[in-house]
Structure formats: C-alpha cells, structure tokens
C-alpha cells in the first residue's frame, strides 16, 4: 500500500539486516511533505497489525460475506 502511494518501499535502510529490523519494528518514515490521509494510514496500520484477531486480511472479507 505504501509503495503504491509513494512509489518506493516503506522500509528503507542501508543493509538487509536493518531493513528486516525496520519491518519487525514497523519503523516507517512517513512522508512529512506528503503524509498519507488518515484513512490510508488507518488501512496500512490495520494491514500490518500483528494481532491475528485484528489483522485485516482476505480471510476477514471472506467471513463477512
């Protein structure tokens, strides 16, 4: 979602290890000049939520049909 909005990955770093650490810690440098809308930010955070009870996924959408 982030890459779709901004054109580059959200977890930038100089080494693969640092990228991995950024992913695990959800360390994202949000654009200060072009911040995501509150709705986009909420969606991205919902997609990254580590709690399986809260995590948005295709399974969630299948269950509510």
C-alpha positions as CSV (number, residue, x, y, z in Angstrom):
1,X,0.0,0.0,0.0
2,X,2.8,2.4,1.0
3,X,4.7,1.6,-2.2
4,X,1.6,2.1,-4.3
5,X,1.1,5.6,-2.8
6,X,4.7,6.8,-2.8
7,X,6.5,4.7,-5.4
8,X,9.1,3.1,-3.2
9,X,9.2,0.6,-0.3
10,X,8.4,1.9,3.2
11,X,11.2,0.0,5.0
12,X,14.4,1.7,3.6
13,X,17.8,1.1,5.1
14,X,21.4,0.6,4.0
15,X,21.6,-3.1,4.8
16,X,19.3,-6.1,4.6
17,X,19.6,-6.6,8.3
18,X,18.4,-3.0,9.0
19,X,15.5,-3.5,6.6
20,X,14.5,-6.6,8.4
21,X,14.7,-4.8,11.8
22,X,12.5,-2.0,10.4
23,X,9.9,-4.5,9.2
24,X,9.8,-6.3,12.6
25,X,9.5,-3.0,14.5
26,X,7.2,-1.4,11.9
27,X,9.7,1.5,11.7
28,X,8.3,3.5,8.7
29,X,9.5,7.0,7.8
30,X,6.2,8.6,6.9
31,X,6.4,11.4,4.3
32,X,6.4,14.7,6.1
33,X,5.7,16.8,2.9
34,X,3.1,14.4,1.6
35,X,1.6,12.5,4.6
36,X,-1.0,9.8,3.9
37,X,-4.6,10.6,4.5
38,X,-6.0,9.4,7.9
39,X,-7.9,6.7,6.0
40,X,-4.8,5.4,4.2
41,X,-2.8,5.5,7.4
42,X,-5.5,3.5,9.2
43,X,-5.7,1.0,6.4
44,X,-1.9,0.5,6.3
45,X,-1.7,0.1,10.1
46,X,-4.6,-2.4,10.0
47,X,-2.8,-4.5,7.4
48,X,0.3,-4.6,9.5
49,X,-1.3,-5.3,12.8
50,X,0.5,-8.4,14.3
51,X,-2.6,-9.4,16.3
52,X,-4.4,-12.0,14.2
53,X,-7.7,-11.1,15.8
54,X,-7.4,-7.5,14.5
55,X,-5.3,-8.0,11.3
56,X,-7.2,-7.2,8.1
57,X,-6.8,-10.0,5.6
58,X,-8.7,-11.6,2.8
59,X,-9.9,-14.2,5.3
60,X,-11.8,-11.4,7.1
61,X,-13.6,-10.4,4.0
62,X,-14.5,-13.9,3.1
63,X,-16.0,-14.5,6.6
64,X,-18.3,-11.4,6.4
65,X,-20.0,-12.4,3.1
